[in-house]
C-alpha cells in the first residue's frame, strides 16, 4: 500500500538518496561525488518527505525555506523511482509536501524546473521568470483537510465548535458574521446552515471536511 511520511533518521535519508540516484541512472546521468554530497547535505537539512510502497521507499520530495522569505517553501526536488513513474505518485508527493510545509508555517511555494507542465497540473502557476531552460513557478499553499466524523444532522455554528475551529459558540457566531468562514470555498454568513456529507469548512487558516458514515 502506497503512503507518504516525513523522513525521521539517517536510514531514511540514505533510502531517499538511493531513489534519486536510480532516477538519474535511468536518464543515463551518473552524478559525481560532489553532486551526491550536495544532495545528501540538502536531504539532511531540508524538509524531506518519503513515499513508500510497503517498506520500500519509492519516491521523495525535498523542500527548504526561501532565502529571503521564511514563509516560502522552495521545492528542491520531487523524484519518483523509475519503477513507479507514470503512476501519479509525483502529484501525491507534491500535495503531501505542501501539506507538511503548511503545518510548519510555510504559506506559499516555488519551484524552478524544466518540466513546468507537471507542476501546473499540481496547481502551480508560472511567475514569468526563466533561467535558460528552467521555468519558475509559484503556488499559494492551503491548509490540509482534516476529516471530522458527524453522526446525524449538524449546523454550521455547531460544527465549528465540534471541529475545534473555535472554542465557543459565541466565537463561532462572531466569526461567521464577519464573513471569515467559508463552506465549499464560498463565504457563508448563516450560522444555521445545514451541512451535509463532504462539505468543506474553512476558518482561521484551517480546513475541515464533514464526514457522515454510512
For each residue, the residues with C-beta under 8 A, 3 or more apart:
1: 53 54
2: 51 52 53 58 89 92
3: 51 52
4: 49 50 51 52 92 93 96
5: 8 49 50 52
6: 47 48 49 50 100
7: 12 13 16 43 48 49 50
8: 5 12
9: 12 13
10: 13 14
11: 14 15
12: 7 8 9 15 16 48 50 57
13: 7 9 10 16 17 40 43 44 48
14: 10 11 17 18
15: 11 12 18 19 50 57
16: 7 12 13 19 20 43 48 50 57 60 62
17: 13 14 20 21 36 39 40 43
18: 14 15 21 22 57
19: 15 16 22 23 57 58 59 60 79 80 81
20: 16 17 23 24 39 60 77 79
21: 17 18 24 25 31 36
22: 18 19 25 26 81 82
23: 19 20 26 27 79 80 81 82
24: 20 21 27 29 30 31
25: 21 22 28 29 30
26: 22 23 82
27: 23 24
28: 25
29: 24 25
30: 24 25
31: 21 24 35 36 39
32: 35 36
33: 36 37
34: 37 38
35: 31 32 38 39
36: 17 21 31 32 33 39 40
37: 33 34 40 41
38: 34 35 41 42
39: 17 20 31 35 36 42 43
40: 13 17 36 37 43 44
41: 37 38 44 45
42: 38 39 45 46 62 64 76
43: 7 13 16 17 39 40 46 48 60 62
44: 13 40 41
45: 41 42 64
46: 42 43 62 63 64 76
47: 6 62 63 64 73 97 100 101 104
48: 6 7 12 13 16 43 60 61 62
49: 4 5 6 7 60 61 62 93 96 97 100
50: 4 5 6 7 12 15 16 57 59 60
51: 2 3 4 57 58 59 60 61 80 84 89 92 93 96
52: 2 3 4 5 55 56 57 58
53: 1 2 56 58 84
54: 1
55: 52
56: 52 53
57: 12 15 16 18 19 50 51 52 60 81
58: 2 19 51 52 53 80 81 83 84 89
59: 19 50 51 78 79 80 81 84 89 90 93
60: 16 19 20 43 48 49 50 51 57 77 78 79 93
61: 48 49 51 75 77 78 79 93 94 96 97
62: 16 42 43 46 47 48 49 75 76 77 78 97
63: 46 47 73 74 75 76 97 101 106 109
64: 42 45 46 47 73 74 76
65: 69 70 72 73 74 106
66: 69 70 71 72 73 74 110
67:
68: 72
69: 65 66 72
70: 65 66 105
71: 66 105 106 107 108
72: 65 66 68 69 106 107 108 109 110
73: 47 63 64 65 66 97 98 101 106 108 109 110 141
74: 63 64 65 66 109 110 111
75: 61 62 63 78 94 97 109 110 111
76: 42 46 62 63 64
77: 20 60 61 62
78: 59 60 61 62 75 90 93 94 97
79: 19 20 23 59 60 61
80: 19 23 51 58 59 84 85 87 89 90 93
81: 19 22 23 57 58 59 84 85
82: 22 23 26 85
83: 58
84: 51 53 58 59 80 81 87 89
85: 80 81 82 89 90
86:
87: 80 84
88: 91 92
89: 2 51 58 59 80 84 85 92 93
90: 59 78 80 85 93 94 118
91: 88 94 95 118 121 122
92: 2 4 51 88 89 95 96
93: 4 49 51 59 60 61 78 80 89 90 96 97
94: 61 75 78 90 91 97 98 119 122
95: 91 92 98 99 122
96: 4 49 51 61 92 93 99 100
97: 47 49 61 62 63 73 75 78 93 94 100 101
98: 73 94 95 101 102 109 139 141 142
99: 95 96 102 103 144
100: 6 47 49 96 97 103 104
101: 47 63 73 97 98 104 106 109 141
102: 98 99 105 106 107 141 142 143 144
103: 99 100 144
104: 47 100 101
105: 70 71 102
106: 63 65 71 72 73 101 102 109 141
107: 71 72 102 140 141
108: 71 72 73 138 139 140 141
109: 63 72 73 74 75 98 101 106 124 138 139 141
110: 66 72 73 74 75 127 136 137 138 139
111: 74 75 119 124 136 137
112: 131 134 135 136 137
113: 116 118 119 134 135 137
114: 133 134 135
115: 118 119
116: 113 119 120 124 126 135 137
117: 120 121
118: 90 91 113 115 121 122
119: 94 111 113 115 116 122 124 137 139
120: 116 117 123 124 125 126 137
121: 91 117 118
122: 91 94 95 118 119 139
123: 120 139
124: 109 111 116 119 120 137 138 139
125: 120 137 138 139
126: 116 120 135 136 137
127: 110 136 137 138
128: 136
129: 135 136
130: 134 135 136
131: 112 134 136
132:
133: 114
134: 112 113 114 130 131
135: 112 113 114 116 126 129 130
136: 110 111 112 126 127 128 129 130 131
137: 110 111 112 113 116 119 120 124 125 126 127
138: 108 109 110 124 125 127
139: 98 108 109 110 119 122 123 124 125
140: 107 108
141: 73 98 101 102 106 107 108 109
142: 98 102 207
143: 102 202 205 206 207
144: 99 102 103 207
145: 200 207 208 209
146: 163 206 207 208 209
147: 208 209 211
148: 159 162 163 208 209 210 211
149: 211 212 213
150: 154 159 162 195 210 211 212
151: 212 213
152:
153: 194
154: 150 158 159 162 194 195 210
155: 158 159 191 192 193 194 195
156: 159 160 176 181 183 188 190 191 192 193 195 201
157: 160 161 169 172 173 176 191 192
158: 154 155 161 162 169
159: 148 150 154 155 156 162 163 195 201 208 210
160: 156 157 163 165 166 172 175 176 181 201 203
161: 157 158 164 165 166 167 168 169 172
162: 148 150 154 158 159
163: 146 148 159 160 201 208
164: 161 167
165: 160 161 172 201 203 204 206 208
166: 160 161 169 171 172 175 203 204
167: 161 164 171
168: 161 171 172
169: 157 158 161 166 172 173
170: 173 174
171: 166 167 168 174 175
172: 157 160 161 165 166 168 169 175 176 181 191
173: 157 169 170 176 177 191
174: 170 171 177 178
175: 160 166 171 172 178 180 181 203 204
176: 156 157 160 172 173 179 180 181 188 189 190 191
177: 173 174 189 191
178: 174 175
179: 176 187 189
180: 175 176 203 204
181: 156 160 172 175 176 187 188 189 201 202 203
182: 185 186 187 188 201 202 203
183: 156 186 188 193 195 199 200 201
184: 199 200
185: 182 200 202
186: 182 183
187: 179 181 182
188: 156 176 181 182 183 193
189: 176 177 179 181
190: 156 176 193
191: 155 156 157 172 173 176 177
192: 155 156 157
193: 155 156 183 188 190
194: 153 154 155
195: 150 154 155 156 159 183 199 201 210
196: 199 210 212
197: 210 211 212
198: 209 210 211
199: 183 184 195 196 209 210
200: 145 183 184 185 207 208 209 210
201: 156 159 160 163 165 181 182 183 195 207 208 209 210
202: 143 181 182 185 206 207
203: 160 165 166 175 180 181 182 206
204: 165 166 175 180
205: 143
206: 143 146 165 202 203
207: 142 143 144 145 146 200 201 202
208: 145 146 147 148 159 163 165 200 201
209: 145 146 147 148 198 199 200 201
210: 148 150 154 159 195 196 197 198 199 200 201
211: 147 148 149 150 197 198
212: 149 150 151 196 197
213: 149 151
214:
